[in-house]
């Protein structure tokens, strides 16, 4: 908050997550944090909105480095996973509302459908010295090894240990355990299933990729172990709590 306030901003929207993949594992802890952040912002004259959102399963389908960039580009172009799109639209509407736009949702929809959102992102990348053309290059950061993730049994996905999913990324180089660890931009995974989805044994439900096949093989095993299956129906988590 000190960094945001020092920037001199007038409005701030915060996505405060709770669940197995968040710093705050309980909803009440996240609510307390959100309240403290909002009160801090308001005390310094910054209009602040905090959204409590669920992190008991990965957001979207992609987790890693370059694969998450690609998924974000899909959202900016009007596609992408429904949950990432819904959350992005909600947060965008919040910040536009703070900027004085009474009915922000049509503005958000138009920015996506017209291509203005993607165009503005490209301008931001260019302004920071990035290579805009790389965002549309299908060959950049192509992984050397890819291993499919298959359903171990027929049934319904009951729960996801999202923390374990994140830790598996360190195996392939998509995350650091120590400051000196070198990241690999090709590393990551795609998980196609959500809590409440039903599958058949042997269905391909995702894939893991990276530069080193042995590390990818280990990581896909870790990801599989983070998924809990059962025969009964599972309640689908509500993404945006309040």
C-alpha positions in Angstrom: 0.0 0.0 0.0 2.9 2.4 0.7 4.1 1.9 -2.8 0.7 2.5 -4.4 0.1 5.6 -2.2 3.5 7.0 -3.0 2.6 6.8 -6.8 0.0 9.5 -6.2 -2.9 7.5 -7.5 -6.5 8.6 -6.7 -8.2 5.2 -7.0 -7.2 1.6 -6.3 -8.9 -1.8 -6.8 -7.5 -4.7 -4.9 -8.0 -8.4 -5.6 -7.7 -10.1 -2.2 -7.6 -13.9 -2.6 -8.4 -16.6 -0.1 -8.0 -20.4 -0.2 -5.5 -23.1 -0.6 -3.5 -21.1 -3.2 -3.5 -17.8 -1.3 -1.6 -16.2 1.6 -4.9 -16.1 3.5 -6.2 -19.6 3.6 -9.5 -18.7 5.4 -12.2 -16.3 4.2 -12.2 -14.5 7.5 -8.4 -13.8 7.3 -8.8 -12.5 3.8 -11.8 -10.3 4.8 -9.7 -8.8 7.7 -6.8 -8.1 5.2 -9.2 -6.5 2.7 -10.7 -4.3 5.3 -7.3 -3.2 6.6 -6.1 -2.4 3.0 -9.2 -0.4 2.2 -9.0 1.6 5.4 -5.4 2.4 4.8 -6.1 3.6 1.3 -9.0 5.7 2.4 -6.9 7.2 5.2 -4.5 8.6 2.6 -7.2 9.9 0.3 -7.2 7.0 -2.1 -10.6 5.7 -3.1 -10.1 2.0 -2.5 -12.2 -1.1 -3.4 -11.3 -4.6 -2.3 -12.7 -7.7 -3.9 -12.5 -11.1 -2.1 -12.0 -13.8 -4.7 -11.6 -17.6 -4.5 -8.2 -19.3 -4.9 -9.1 -22.8 -4.0 -8.2 -23.8 -7.6 -6.1 -22.3 -10.3 -7.6 -19.2 -12.0 -8.1 -19.9 -15.7 -6.3 -22.9 -17.2 -2.7 -21.8 -17.5 -0.1 -21.6 -14.7 3.5 -20.8 -15.3 5.3 -18.0 -17.1 4.8 -17.6 -20.8 1.6 -19.7 -20.9 0.0 -17.2 -18.5 1.0 -14.3 -20.8 -0.6 -16.1 -23.7 -3.8 -16.7 -21.7 -3.9 -13.0 -20.7 -3.6 -12.0 -24.4 -6.5 -14.2 -25.2 -8.6 -12.3 -22.6 -7.5 -9.0 -24.0 -8.7 -10.2 -27.5 -12.1 -11.1 -26.2 -11.5 -14.8 -25.5 -9.8 -16.7 -22.7 -11.2 -18.8 -19.9 -14.6 -17.6 -18.5 -13.4 -17.2 -14.9 -10.4 -15.0 -15.9 -12.6 -13.0 -18.2 -15.3 -12.5 -15.6 -12.8 -11.4 -12.9 -11.0 -9.1 -15.3 -14.2 -7.4 -16.3 -15.3 -7.0 -12.7 -12.0 -5.4 -11.6 -12.0 -3.2 -14.7 -15.5 -2.0 -14.0 -14.6 -1.2 -10.4 -11.7 1.0 -11.4 -13.8 2.8 -14.1 -16.5 3.4 -11.5 -13.9 5.0 -9.2 -12.9 7.2 -12.2 -16.4 8.5 -12.4 -18.0 6.3 -15.0 -21.5 5.5 -13.7 -22.2 2.6 -16.1 -18.7 1.0 -16.7 -19.7 -2.4 -18.1 -20.5 -1.3 -21.7 -17.1 0.5 -21.7 -15.3 -2.6 -20.7 -17.1 -4.7 -23.3 -16.4 -2.2 -26.0 -12.7 -2.1 -25.1 -12.4 -5.8 -25.5 -14.6 -6.2 -28.6 -13.0 -3.3 -30.5 -9.5 -4.4 -29.8 -8.7 -1.3 -27.8 -7.7 -3.3 -24.7 -5.1 -5.3 -26.6 -3.9 -2.2 -28.4 -3.4 -0.3 -25.1 -1.5 -3.3 -23.6 0.8 -3.4 -26.6 1.5 0.3 -26.0 2.4 -0.4 -22.4 4.8 -3.2 -23.4 6.5 -1.0 -26.0 6.8 1.9 -23.5 8.7 -0.4 -21.2 11.1 -1.6 -23.9 9.4 -4.9 -24.6 9.0 -6.7 -27.9 5.4 -6.4 -28.9 5.8 -8.7 -31.9 6.8 -11.5 -29.5 3.2 -11.5 -28.1 1.9 -12.9 -31.4 4.8 -15.2 -32.2 3.7 -18.9 -31.9 7.3 -20.1 -31.9 8.6 -18.0 -29.0 9.3 -20.0 -25.8 8.1 -23.2 -27.3 8.7 -25.9 -24.7 11.0 -28.8 -25.5 9.0 -31.3 -23.6 5.3 -31.8 -23.0 3.6 -34.5 -21.0 -0.1 -35.0 -20.9 -2.0 -35.2 -17.6 -4.7 -37.9 -17.6 -7.5 -38.6 -15.2 -6.6 -41.5 -12.9 -10.2 -42.6 -12.5 -13.7 -41.8 -13.5 -15.5 -39.3 -11.2 -15.9 -35.7 -10.2 -13.1 -33.3 -9.2 -13.7 -32.6 -5.5 -10.9 -30.3 -4.5 -7.5 -28.9 -5.6 -4.5 -28.2 -3.4 -3.6 -25.0 -5.2 -0.5 -24.5 -3.1 0.8 -27.9 -4.2 0.0 -26.9 -7.8 2.1 -23.8 -7.4 5.0 -25.6 -5.8 5.1 -28.1 -8.7 6.0 -25.2 -10.9 9.3 -24.7 -9.1 10.2 -28.2 -10.2 10.2 -27.2 -13.9 11.7 -23.7 -13.3 8.5 -21.6 -13.4 9.0 -20.5 -9.9 11.9 -20.0 -7.4 12.7 -21.7 -4.2 15.8 -19.5 -3.8 16.7 -16.1 -5.1 19.5 -17.5 -7.2 17.2 -20.0 -9.0 17.0 -19.4 -12.8 13.5 -19.2 -14.3 12.5 -21.0 -17.5 9.9 -19.1 -19.5 8.7 -22.2 -21.3 7.7 -24.0 -18.1 4.1 -24.3 -16.9 0.9 -26.3 -17.1 -2.6 -26.2 -18.6 -5.3 -27.7 -16.4 -8.6 -28.0 -18.3 -10.8 -29.2 -15.4 -12.5 -27.3 -12.6 -13.9 -28.4 -9.3 -17.3 -30.0 -10.0 -16.3 -31.3 -13.5 -16.8 -35.0 -14.3 -14.3 -37.0 -16.2 -13.7 -40.6 -17.4 -10.6 -42.6 -16.5 -7.8 -41.8 -19.0 -9.3 -38.5 -20.2 -6.6 -36.0 -21.0 -7.4 -33.2 -18.5 -4.3 -31.1 -19.0 -0.6 -31.1 -19.9 2.7 -30.0 -18.3 5.6 -28.6 -20.3 9.1 -27.2 -19.9 12.7 -27.5 -21.0 13.8 -30.7 -19.2 11.6 -33.8 -19.7 12.7 -35.5 -16.5 11.6 -32.4 -14.5 8.4 -32.1 -16.4 7.7 -35.8 -15.6 8.2 -35.2 -11.9 6.1 -32.0 -12.0 3.1 -33.7 -13.7 3.1 -36.3 -11.0 3.0 -33.5 -8.4 0.2 -31.8 -10.2 -1.8 -35.1 -10.3 -1.3 -35.6 -6.6 -2.8 -32.2 -6.0 -6.2 -33.2 -7.4 -8.8 -35.0 -5.3 -11.4 -37.2 -7.0 -14.7 -38.7 -5.9 -18.0 -40.2 -7.1 -20.3 -37.6 -5.5 -21.1 -34.2 -7.0 -18.9 -31.3 -5.8 -20.1 -27.8 -5.2 -18.4 -25.4 -7.6 -16.6 -22.5 -5.8 -18.0 -19.0 -6.1 -15.2 -16.9 -7.7 -16.1 -13.4 -6.6 -17.2 -13.6 -3.0 -17.9 -10.0 -2.1 
